[in-house]
Amino acid sequence: MGSNSIQCPKCGNENDASAIECDKCGVTLSLVLKKSMKKNVVSAAPDQEAGPPNPAVCPKCGHDVLPSAAECIKCGIIFSKYYEFQERRQKEEQEKAEAEAIKLEQEKREAEEIKKEEALQKERKKAEDLKKQQEIKEREEKEKAEALKKEQTEKEEKEKSEALIREQEQEEKEEKEIAEAVTKEKQTVELLENEVASLVMNTASLKMDTETLKKAEQEALKKNKTFQKQIELLTQETDALRLGAESLKKQKDALEEAEVRRKEAQEAERKAEEDKAEALRKEREDKQKRTDTILKTLVPKPNFEELLKKYEGEEIGINYDDPAEIKRAQLAKVNADHFSVLVMENELLYSYPFGNILSIVEAVDGVPVDISGETANYPIIVRVLHLMVKKKWSFI
């Protein structure tokens, strides 16, 4: 047996002198050695208490020692202190192992909580993505409907314009036909006037020829009466044509005046449409400017901590004790994973994890809330989740 080894009392395997357990059978050497020493203990005197058990072999260097020896004469270790040190060391290692096991269990629970939180965040992100996709789809459908409506309006305006053009062309065609008819009537009147003038000249030449007139006086008188009747008829026809021409002129003037009024109405309608489009554009620009102003004032934040941090120390509205009622409270502290509010009425501090936040509402001029019949304005309103437990059932 070597001087720097210790023999296992159970299986006989030689182990290092500082070993706690046997390398072969795994038994705790200090416990087995104690049992072995008890068998070799020399009985003390009747009036004295039995001392600590002594080994027959030094547990550190393996040197043979007397059963009654308190220390090894070779290496000088004190057996009682050696065994106490071994027991204390074993106890410390056991406590250390237990602490390690507790630490591992705690780390495991924390890892599980982190996984649950990550899964919850993924679900929230998925819900937000679905909401964004729905908003984009609704916006695209709205734009498509507006484009279709605009196309339909343009088509109706085009059809209306084409109908007005066709109506105007038809009116111009009718005016042209009327003008041609008037021209033909004027030509007819001129021919009749020329015939009358020719008859008058003939009559004058007949008067100049006295003898011829005397001979044909009766015939001339008859012809003259006939001519006068013809002149009267021609005069009546001329007057009728003049009245027709005046009537046609009045109709033309009325048509021209109606065309002017139509053009003025069309211009007024076009101007009204332009004014309406300009007002709509201005309204959209004002709405966009207002949206940009609100977003610049109320800058969206990536998380609840940054969103709430700017209101820290201010009075906010929150449903801290009743899910349906918003009340006044001071935002006392915003931490990395939760926030705390102080209610001065009962001097209580309420703390909520960010996972309990249902919604947050902000407004540039404050969010109005009706409290006991009176309206109060808060810079921010926070709604949190309340969990009510009854027997084995949970309600939100």
C-alpha positions as a Markdown table, in Angstrom:
| # | Residue | x | y | z |
|---|---|---|---|---|
| 1 | Met | 0.0 | 0.0 | 0.0 |
| 2 | Gly | 1.5 | 3.4 | -1.0 |
| 3 | Ser | 2.1 | 6.2 | 1.4 |
| 4 | Asn | 0.0 | 8.7 | -0.7 |
| 5 | Ser | -3.0 | 6.5 | -1.2 |
| 6 | Ile | -5.9 | 5.1 | 0.9 |
| 7 | Gln | -7.4 | 1.7 | 0.5 |
| 8 | Cys | -11.2 | 1.4 | 0.3 |
| 9 | Pro | -12.4 | -0.6 | 3.3 |
| 10 | Lys | -15.3 | -2.0 | 1.2 |
| 11 | Cys | -13.7 | -3.2 | -2.1 |
| 12 | Gly | -10.0 | -2.9 | -1.3 |
| 13 | Asn | -9.3 | -0.4 | -4.2 |
| 14 | Glu | -6.5 | 2.0 | -3.7 |
| 15 | Asn | -7.5 | 5.7 | -4.0 |
| 16 | Asp | -5.7 | 9.0 | -3.7 |
| 17 | Ala | -5.2 | 10.1 | -0.1 |
| 18 | Ser | -7.4 | 13.2 | -0.7 |
| 19 | Ala | -10.2 | 11.2 | -2.4 |
| 20 | Ile | -13.7 | 11.6 | -0.9 |
| 21 | Glu | -15.3 | 8.7 | -2.8 |
| 22 | Cys | -13.9 | 5.4 | -4.1 |
| 23 | Asp | -13.0 | 5.4 | -7.7 |
| 24 | Lys | -14.2 | 1.8 | -8.1 |
| 25 | Cys | -17.3 | 1.3 | -6.0 |
| 26 | Gly | -18.2 | 5.0 | -5.4 |
| 27 | Val | -18.7 | 4.6 | -1.6 |
| 28 | Thr | -17.9 | 7.7 | 0.6 |
| 29 | Leu | -14.6 | 6.8 | 2.1 |
| 30 | Ser | -15.1 | 8.9 | 5.3 |
| 31 | Leu | -18.3 | 7.1 | 6.2 |
| 32 | Val | -16.9 | 3.6 | 5.6 |
| 33 | Leu | -13.7 | 4.5 | 7.5 |
| 34 | Lys | -15.8 | 5.7 | 10.4 |
| 35 | Lys | -17.7 | 2.4 | 10.5 |
| 36 | Ser | -14.4 | 0.5 | 10.3 |
| 37 | Met | -12.9 | 2.5 | 13.1 |
| 38 | Lys | -15.9 | 1.8 | 15.4 |
| 39 | Lys | -15.0 | -1.9 | 15.2 |
| 40 | Asn | -11.4 | -1.3 | 16.3 |
| 41 | Val | -12.0 | 1.3 | 19.0 |
| 42 | Val | -10.5 | 0.4 | 22.4 |
| 43 | Ser | -13.0 | 0.8 | 25.2 |
| 44 | Ala | -12.4 | 3.7 | 27.4 |
| 45 | Ala | -12.4 | 3.7 | 31.2 |
| 46 | Pro | -15.8 | 3.3 | 32.8 |
| 47 | Asp | -15.8 | 6.8 | 34.3 |
| 48 | Gln | -14.6 | 8.5 | 31.0 |
| 49 | Glu | -16.6 | 9.1 | 27.8 |
| 50 | Ala | -15.5 | 7.3 | 24.6 |
| 51 | Gly | -13.2 | 9.3 | 22.4 |
| 52 | Pro | -13.3 | 9.7 | 18.6 |
| 53 | Pro | -12.7 | 6.4 | 16.7 |
| 54 | Asn | -9.2 | 5.9 | 15.5 |
| 55 | Pro | -8.2 | 4.0 | 12.3 |
| 56 | Ala | -5.7 | 1.3 | 12.1 |
| 57 | Val | -4.3 | 2.9 | 9.0 |
| 58 | Cys | -3.8 | 6.7 | 8.3 |
| 59 | Pro | -6.5 | 7.7 | 5.8 |
| 60 | Lys | -4.1 | 10.2 | 4.2 |
| 61 | Cys | -0.7 | 8.5 | 3.8 |
| 62 | Gly | -1.7 | 4.9 | 4.5 |
| 63 | His | 0.8 | 4.5 | 7.4 |
| 64 | Asp | -0.1 | 1.9 | 10.1 |
| 65 | Val | -1.2 | 3.6 | 13.3 |
| 66 | Leu | -2.2 | 2.4 | 16.7 |
| 67 | Pro | -6.0 | 2.2 | 17.3 |
| 68 | Ser | -5.7 | 4.6 | 20.2 |
| 69 | Ala | -3.6 | 7.2 | 18.3 |
| 70 | Ala | -5.1 | 10.6 | 17.8 |
| 71 | Glu | -2.8 | 11.6 | 14.9 |
| 72 | Cys | -0.5 | 10.0 | 12.3 |
| 73 | Ile | 3.1 | 9.8 | 13.3 |
| 74 | Lys | 4.2 | 9.9 | 9.7 |
| 75 | Cys | 2.2 | 12.8 | 8.0 |
| 76 | Gly | 1.0 | 14.3 | 11.3 |
| 77 | Ile | -2.7 | 14.7 | 10.5 |
| 78 | Ile | -5.2 | 14.7 | 13.4 |
| 79 | Phe | -7.8 | 12.0 | 12.6 |
| 80 | Ser | -10.8 | 13.7 | 14.3 |
| 81 | Lys | -10.1 | 17.0 | 12.4 |
| 82 | Tyr | -9.5 | 15.1 | 9.2 |
| 83 | Tyr | -12.9 | 13.4 | 9.4 |
| 84 | Glu | -14.6 | 16.6 | 10.4 |
| 85 | Phe | -13.0 | 18.3 | 7.4 |
| 86 | Gln | -14.1 | 15.5 | 5.1 |
| 87 | Glu | -17.7 | 15.7 | 6.5 |
| 88 | Arg | -17.8 | 19.5 | 6.2 |
| 89 | Arg | -16.4 | 19.3 | 2.7 |
| 90 | Gln | -18.9 | 16.7 | 1.7 |
| 91 | Lys | -21.7 | 18.7 | 3.2 |
| 92 | Glu | -20.5 | 21.9 | 1.4 |
| 93 | Glu | -20.3 | 20.0 | -1.9 |
| 94 | Gln | -23.8 | 18.6 | -1.3 |
| 95 | Glu | -25.2 | 22.1 | -0.5 |
| 96 | Lys | -23.3 | 23.4 | -3.6 |
| 97 | Ala | -24.9 | 20.7 | -5.7 |
| 98 | Glu | -28.3 | 21.5 | -4.3 |
| 99 | Ala | -27.7 | 25.2 | -5.0 |
| 100 | Glu | -26.6 | 24.4 | -8.5 |
| 101 | Ala | -29.8 | 22.3 | -9.0 |
| 102 | Ile | -32.0 | 25.2 | -7.7 |
| 103 | Lys | -30.1 | 27.6 | -9.9 |
| 104 | Leu | -30.6 | 25.4 | -13.0 |
| 105 | Glu | -34.3 | 25.0 | -12.2 |
| 106 | Gln | -34.6 | 28.8 | -11.9 |
| 107 | Glu | -32.8 | 29.3 | -15.1 |
| 108 | Lys | -35.0 | 26.8 | -16.8 |
| 109 | Arg | -38.1 | 28.6 | -15.5 |
| 110 | Glu | -36.7 | 31.9 | -16.7 |
| 111 | Ala | -35.9 | 30.4 | -20.1 |
| 112 | Glu | -39.5 | 29.1 | -20.3 |
| 113 | Glu | -40.9 | 32.5 | -19.4 |
| 114 | Ile | -38.7 | 34.2 | -22.0 |
| 115 | Lys | -39.9 | 31.7 | -24.6 |
| 116 | Lys | -43.5 | 32.4 | -23.6 |
| 117 | Glu | -42.9 | 36.1 | -23.9 |
| 118 | Glu | -41.3 | 35.7 | -27.3 |
| 119 | Ala | -44.2 | 33.6 | -28.5 |
| 120 | Leu | -46.6 | 36.3 | -27.2 |
| 121 | Gln | -44.7 | 39.0 | -28.9 |
| 122 | Lys | -44.7 | 37.0 | -32.2 |
| 123 | Glu | -48.5 | 36.6 | -31.9 |
| 124 | Arg | -48.8 | 40.3 | -31.3 |
| 125 | Lys | -46.6 | 41.1 | -34.2 |
| 126 | Lys | -48.6 | 38.7 | -36.4 |
| 127 | Ala | -51.8 | 40.4 | -35.3 |
| 128 | Glu | -50.4 | 43.8 | -36.1 |
| 129 | Asp | -49.2 | 42.5 | -39.5 |
| 130 | Leu | -52.7 | 41.2 | -40.3 |
| 131 | Lys | -54.2 | 44.5 | -39.2 |
| 132 | Lys | -51.8 | 46.4 | -41.4 |
| 133 | Gln | -52.6 | 44.1 | -44.4 |
| 134 | Gln | -56.3 | 44.6 | -43.8 |
| 135 | Glu | -55.9 | 48.4 | -43.7 |
| 136 | Ile | -53.8 | 48.3 | -46.9 |
| 137 | Lys | -56.5 | 46.2 | -48.6 |
| 138 | Glu | -59.3 | 48.5 | -47.4 |
| 139 | Arg | -57.3 | 51.5 | -48.6 |
| 140 | Glu | -56.7 | 49.9 | -52.0 |
| 141 | Glu | -60.4 | 49.0 | -52.4 |
| 142 | Lys | -61.3 | 52.6 | -51.4 |
| 143 | Glu | -58.9 | 54.0 | -54.0 |
| 144 | Lys | -60.2 | 51.6 | -56.6 |
| 145 | Ala | -63.8 | 52.6 | -55.9 |
| 146 | Glu | -62.8 | 56.3 | -56.1 |
| 147 | Ala | -61.0 | 55.7 | -59.4 |
| 148 | Leu | -64.1 | 53.8 | -60.8 |
| 149 | Lys | -66.4 | 56.6 | -59.6 |
| 150 | Lys | -64.1 | 59.2 | -61.2 |
| 151 | Glu | -64.0 | 57.2 | -64.4 |
| 152 | Gln | -67.8 | 56.9 | -64.4 |
| 153 | Thr | -68.2 | 60.7 | -63.8 |
| 154 | Glu | -65.7 | 61.4 | -66.6 |
| 155 | Lys | -67.6 | 59.1 | -68.9 |
| 156 | Glu | -71.0 | 60.8 | -68.1 |
| 157 | Glu | -69.4 | 64.2 | -68.6 |
| 158 | Lys | -68.0 | 63.1 | -72.0 |
| 159 | Glu | -71.4 | 61.7 | -73.1 |
| 160 | Lys | -73.1 | 64.9 | -71.9 |
| 161 | Ser | -70.5 | 67.0 | -73.8 |
| 162 | Glu | -71.0 | 64.9 | -77.0 |
| 163 | Ala | -74.8 | 65.2 | -76.7 |
| 164 | Leu | -74.4 | 69.0 | -76.4 |
| 165 | Ile | -72.1 | 69.1 | -79.4 |
| 166 | Arg | -74.6 | 67.0 | -81.5 |
| 167 | Glu | -77.4 | 69.3 | -80.4 |
| 168 | Gln | -75.4 | 72.4 | -81.3 |
| 169 | Glu | -74.5 | 70.8 | -84.7 |
| 170 | Gln | -78.2 | 70.1 | -85.3 |
| 171 | Glu | -79.1 | 73.7 | -84.3 |
| 172 | Glu | -76.5 | 75.0 | -86.7 |
| 173 | Lys | -77.8 | 72.8 | -89.5 |
| 174 | Glu | -81.4 | 74.1 | -88.9 |
| 175 | Glu | -80.1 | 77.7 | -88.8 |
| 176 | Lys | -78.3 | 77.1 | -92.1 |
| 177 | Glu | -81.4 | 75.6 | -93.7 |
| 178 | Ile | -83.4 | 78.6 | -92.5 |
| 179 | Ala | -80.8 | 81.0 | -93.8 |
| 180 | Glu | -80.9 | 79.3 | -97.2 |
| 181 | Ala | -84.7 | 79.5 | -97.3 |
| 182 | Val | -84.5 | 83.2 | -96.5 |
| 183 | Thr | -82.0 | 83.7 | -99.2 |
| 184 | Lys | -84.2 | 82.0 | -101.7 |
| 185 | Glu | -87.2 | 84.1 | -100.6 |
| 186 | Lys | -85.1 | 87.3 | -101.0 |
| 187 | Gln | -84.1 | 86.2 | -104.5 |
| 188 | Thr | -87.8 | 85.6 | -105.4 |
| 189 | Val | -88.7 | 89.1 | -104.0 |
| 190 | Glu | -85.9 | 90.7 | -106.1 |
| 191 | Leu | -87.2 | 89.0 | -109.2 |
| 192 | Leu | -90.7 | 90.2 | -108.5 |
| 193 | Glu | -89.4 | 93.7 | -107.9 |
| 194 | Asn | -87.5 | 93.6 | -111.2 |
| 195 | Glu | -90.7 | 92.5 | -113.0 |
| 196 | Val | -92.6 | 95.4 | -111.3 |
| 197 | Ala | -89.9 | 97.8 | -112.3 |
| 198 | Ser | -90.0 | 96.5 | -115.9 |
| 199 | Leu | -93.8 | 96.9 | -115.9 |
| 200 | Val | -93.5 | 100.4 | -114.6 |
| 201 | Met | -90.9 | 101.3 | -117.3 |
| 202 | Asn | -93.2 | 99.8 | -119.9 |
| 203 | Thr | -96.1 | 101.8 | -118.6 |
| 204 | Ala | -93.9 | 105.0 | -118.8 |
| 205 | Ser | -93.0 | 104.2 | -122.4 |
| 206 | Leu | -96.7 | 103.7 | -123.1 |
| 207 | Lys | -97.6 | 107.0 | -121.6 |
| 208 | Met | -94.9 | 108.7 | -123.7 |
| 209 | Asp | -96.4 | 107.3 | -126.8 |
| 210 | Thr | -99.6 | 109.3 | -126.8 |
| 211 | Glu | -101.0 | 108.0 | -130.0 |
| 212 | Thr | -100.3 | 104.5 | -129.1 |
| 213 | Leu | -101.9 | 105.0 | -125.8 |
| 214 | Lys | -105.0 | 106.5 | -127.2 |
| 215 | Lys | -105.4 | 103.5 | -129.5 |
| 216 | Ala | -104.7 | 101.0 | -126.8 |
| 217 | Glu | -106.1 | 103.1 | -124.0 |
| 218 | Gln | -108.8 | 100.6 | -123.1 |
| 219 | Glu | -106.4 | 97.7 | -123.4 |
| 220 | Ala | -103.8 | 99.6 | -121.4 |
| 221 | Leu | -106.3 | 100.4 | -118.7 |
| 222 | Lys | -107.3 | 96.8 | -118.5 |
| 223 | Lys | -103.6 | 95.8 | -118.4 |
| 224 | Asn | -102.9 | 98.5 | -115.9 |
| 225 | Lys | -105.6 | 97.2 | -113.6 |
| 226 | Thr | -104.3 | 93.7 | -114.1 |
| 227 | Phe | -100.8 | 94.9 | -113.4 |
| 228 | Gln | -102.0 | 96.8 | -110.3 |
| 229 | Lys | -103.6 | 93.6 | -109.0 |
| 230 | Gln | -100.4 | 91.7 | -109.7 |
| 231 | Ile | -98.4 | 94.5 | -107.9 |
| 232 | Glu | -100.7 | 94.3 | -104.9 |
| 233 | Leu | -100.4 | 90.6 | -104.8 |
| 234 | Leu | -96.6 | 90.9 | -105.1 |
| 235 | Thr | -96.6 | 93.6 | -102.4 |
| 236 | Gln | -98.6 | 91.3 | -100.1 |
| 237 | Glu | -96.2 | 88.4 | -100.8 |
| 238 | Thr | -93.2 | 90.7 | -100.2 |
| 239 | Asp | -94.7 | 91.8 | -96.9 |
| 240 | Ala | -95.3 | 88.2 | -96.0 |
| 241 | Leu | -91.7 | 87.3 | -96.9 |
| 242 | Arg | -90.5 | 90.3 | -94.9 |
| 243 | Leu | -92.5 | 89.2 | -91.9 |
| 244 | Gly | -91.1 | 85.6 | -92.3 |
| 245 | Ala | -87.6 | 87.0 | -92.5 |
| 246 | Glu | -88.1 | 89.1 | -89.4 |
| 247 | Ser | -89.6 | 86.0 | -87.6 |
| 248 | Leu | -86.5 | 83.9 | -88.8 |
| 249 | Lys | -84.2 | 86.7 | -87.5 |
| 250 | Lys | -86.0 | 86.7 | -84.2 |
| 251 | Gln | -85.7 | 82.9 | -84.0 |
| 252 | Lys | -82.0 | 83.2 | -84.9 |
| 253 | Asp | -81.5 | 85.8 | -82.2 |
| 254 | Ala | -83.3 | 83.6 | -79.7 |
| 255 | Leu | -81.1 | 80.7 | -80.7 |
| 256 | Glu | -78.0 | 82.7 | -80.4 |
| 257 | Glu | -79.1 | 84.0 | -77.0 |
| 258 | Ala | -80.0 | 80.5 | -75.9 |
| 259 | Glu | -76.5 | 79.3 | -77.1 |
| 260 | Val | -74.9 | 82.1 | -75.1 |
| 261 | Arg | -76.9 | 81.2 | -72.0 |
| 262 | Arg | -76.0 | 77.5 | -72.6 |
| 263 | Lys | -72.3 | 78.3 | -72.9 |
| 264 | Glu | -72.5 | 80.5 | -69.7 |
| 265 | Ala | -74.2 | 77.7 | -67.8 |
| 266 | Gln | -71.6 | 75.2 | -69.1 |
| 267 | Glu | -68.8 | 77.6 | -68.1 |
| 268 | Ala | -70.5 | 78.1 | -64.6 |
| 269 | Glu | -70.8 | 74.3 | -64.2 |
| 270 | Arg | -67.2 | 73.8 | -65.2 |
| 271 | Lys | -66.1 | 76.4 | -62.8 |
| 272 | Ala | -68.2 | 74.9 | -60.1 |
| 273 | Glu | -66.6 | 71.5 | -60.7 |
| 274 | Glu | -63.2 | 73.1 | -60.6 |
| 275 | Asp | -64.0 | 74.9 | -57.4 |
| 276 | Lys | -65.4 | 71.7 | -55.9 |
| 277 | Ala | -62.2 | 69.8 | -57.0 |
| 278 | Glu | -60.0 | 72.6 | -55.6 |
| 279 | Ala | -62.0 | 72.5 | -52.3 |
| 280 | Leu | -61.6 | 68.7 | -52.1 |
| 281 | Arg | -57.9 | 69.0 | -52.8 |
| 282 | Lys | -57.5 | 71.7 | -50.2 |
| 283 | Glu | -59.5 | 69.6 | -47.7 |
| 284 | Arg | -57.2 | 66.6 | -48.3 |
| 285 | Glu | -54.1 | 68.8 | -47.9 |
| 286 | Asp | -55.5 | 70.3 | -44.7 |
| 287 | Lys | -56.3 | 66.8 | -43.4 |
| 288 | Gln | -52.8 | 65.5 | -44.3 |
| 289 | Lys | -51.2 | 68.6 | -42.7 |
| 290 | Arg | -53.3 | 68.0 | -39.5 |
| 291 | Thr | -52.3 | 64.3 | -39.6 |
| 292 | Asp | -48.6 | 65.3 | -39.9 |
| 293 | Thr | -48.9 | 67.8 | -37.1 |
| 294 | Ile | -50.5 | 65.2 | -34.8 |
| 295 | Leu | -47.9 | 62.6 | -35.6 |
| 296 | Lys | -45.1 | 65.1 | -35.1 |
| 297 | Thr | -46.6 | 66.1 | -31.7 |
| 298 | Leu | -47.5 | 62.5 | -30.7 |
| 299 | Val | -44.5 | 60.6 | -32.1 |
| 300 | Pro | -45.3 | 56.9 | -32.3 |
| 301 | Lys | -42.9 | 54.9 | -30.1 |
| 302 | Pro | -41.5 | 51.3 | -30.8 |
| 303 | Asn | -42.5 | 50.0 | -27.3 |
| 304 | Phe | -44.7 | 50.9 | -24.3 |
| 305 | Glu | -41.7 | 51.9 | -22.2 |
| 306 | Glu | -40.7 | 54.8 | -24.5 |
| 307 | Leu | -44.4 | 55.7 | -25.1 |
| 308 | Leu | -45.1 | 56.1 | -21.4 |
| 309 | Lys | -41.7 | 57.5 | -20.4 |
| 310 | Lys | -42.6 | 61.0 | -21.7 |
| 311 | Tyr | -45.6 | 61.2 | -19.4 |
| 312 | Glu | -43.7 | 60.1 | -16.2 |
| 313 | Gly | -44.7 | 62.3 | -13.2 |
| 314 | Glu | -47.9 | 63.5 | -14.9 |
| 315 | Glu | -51.6 | 62.8 | -14.1 |
| 316 | Ile | -53.1 | 60.3 | -16.5 |
| 317 | Gly | -56.4 | 58.4 | -16.9 |
| 318 | Ile | -56.4 | 54.7 | -16.1 |
| 319 | Asn | -58.9 | 52.0 | -15.1 |
| 320 | Tyr | -56.8 | 50.9 | -12.1 |
| 321 | Asp | -59.6 | 49.3 | -10.0 |
| 322 | Asp | -62.6 | 49.1 | -12.4 |
| 323 | Pro | -62.3 | 47.7 | -15.9 |
| 324 | Ala | -65.1 | 50.0 | -17.2 |
| 325 | Glu | -64.2 | 53.3 | -15.4 |
| 326 | Ile | -61.3 | 55.7 | -16.2 |
| 327 | Lys | -60.0 | 57.5 | -13.1 |
| 328 | Arg | -57.2 | 60.0 | -12.3 |
| 329 | Ala | -53.8 | 58.7 | -11.2 |
| 330 | Gln | -50.2 | 59.9 | -11.3 |
| 331 | Leu | -47.7 | 58.0 | -13.5 |
| 332 | Ala | -45.1 | 57.4 | -10.8 |
| 333 | Lys | -42.5 | 55.3 | -12.6 |
| 334 | Val | -41.9 | 53.6 | -15.9 |
| 335 | Asn | -39.5 | 50.6 | -15.8 |
| 336 | Ala | -38.2 | 48.2 | -18.4 |
| 337 | Asp | -41.0 | 45.6 | -18.0 |
| 338 | His | -43.8 | 47.4 | -16.0 |
| 339 | Phe | -45.1 | 50.7 | -14.9 |
| 340 | Ser | -46.5 | 52.1 | -11.6 |
| 341 | Val | -49.3 | 54.6 | -10.9 |
| 342 | Leu | -50.0 | 56.4 | -7.6 |
| 343 | Val | -53.6 | 57.0 | -6.5 |
| 344 | Met | -53.6 | 59.8 | -3.9 |
| 345 | Glu | -57.2 | 59.2 | -2.8 |
| 346 | Asn | -56.3 | 56.0 | -1.1 |
| 347 | Glu | -52.5 | 56.4 | -1.2 |
| 348 | Leu | -52.0 | 53.1 | -3.0 |
| 349 | Leu | -49.4 | 52.3 | -5.7 |
| 350 | Tyr | -50.5 | 50.1 | -8.5 |
| 351 | Ser | -48.0 | 48.3 | -10.8 |
| 352 | Tyr | -48.8 | 46.6 | -14.1 |
| 353 | Pro | -46.7 | 44.6 | -16.5 |
| 354 | Phe | -46.7 | 45.9 | -20.1 |
| 355 | Gly | -48.4 | 42.7 | -21.1 |
| 356 | Asn | -51.6 | 43.9 | -19.3 |
| 357 | Ile | -52.0 | 47.0 | -21.4 |
| 358 | Leu | -55.0 | 46.7 | -23.6 |
| 359 | Ser | -54.8 | 50.2 | -25.3 |
| 360 | Ile | -53.2 | 53.6 | -25.0 |
| 361 | Val | -55.0 | 56.8 | -26.3 |
| 362 | Glu | -53.2 | 60.1 | -26.8 |
| 363 | Ala | -54.4 | 63.5 | -28.0 |
| 364 | Val | -52.7 | 66.8 | -28.8 |
| 365 | Asp | -55.2 | 68.8 | -26.6 |
| 366 | Gly | -55.8 | 66.0 | -24.2 |
| 367 | Val | -58.3 | 63.1 | -24.2 |
| 368 | Pro | -61.8 | 64.1 | -22.8 |
| 369 | Val | -63.3 | 61.6 | -20.3 |
| 370 | Asp | -66.6 | 61.8 | -18.5 |
| 371 | Ile | -66.1 | 61.3 | -14.8 |
| 372 | Ser | -69.1 | 61.5 | -12.5 |
| 373 | Gly | -70.9 | 63.8 | -14.9 |
| 374 | Glu | -67.9 | 66.1 | -15.4 |
| 375 | Thr | -65.5 | 66.2 | -18.3 |
| 376 | Ala | -61.8 | 65.9 | -17.5 |
| 377 | Asn | -58.9 | 66.0 | -20.0 |
| 378 | Tyr | -55.9 | 63.8 | -19.7 |
| 379 | Pro | -52.8 | 63.8 | -21.9 |
| 380 | Ile | -53.0 | 60.0 | -22.2 |
| 381 | Ile | -55.5 | 57.3 | -21.3 |
| 382 | Val | -54.3 | 53.7 | -20.5 |
| 383 | Arg | -56.6 | 50.7 | -20.3 |
| 384 | Val | -55.2 | 47.7 | -18.5 |
| 385 | Leu | -56.4 | 44.1 | -18.3 |
| 386 | His | -58.2 | 43.0 | -15.1 |
| 387 | Leu | -58.2 | 39.3 | -14.1 |
| 388 | Met | -61.1 | 38.2 | -11.9 |
| 389 | Val | -61.0 | 34.7 | -10.4 |
| 390 | Lys | -64.0 | 32.8 | -9.2 |
| 391 | Lys | -63.7 | 29.3 | -8.0 |
| 392 | Lys | -61.8 | 27.4 | -10.8 |
| 393 | Trp | -62.9 | 29.7 | -13.6 |
| 394 | Ser | -61.1 | 32.8 | -14.8 |
| 395 | Phe | -62.8 | 35.8 | -16.4 |
| 396 | Ile | -61.4 | 38.8 | -18.2 |
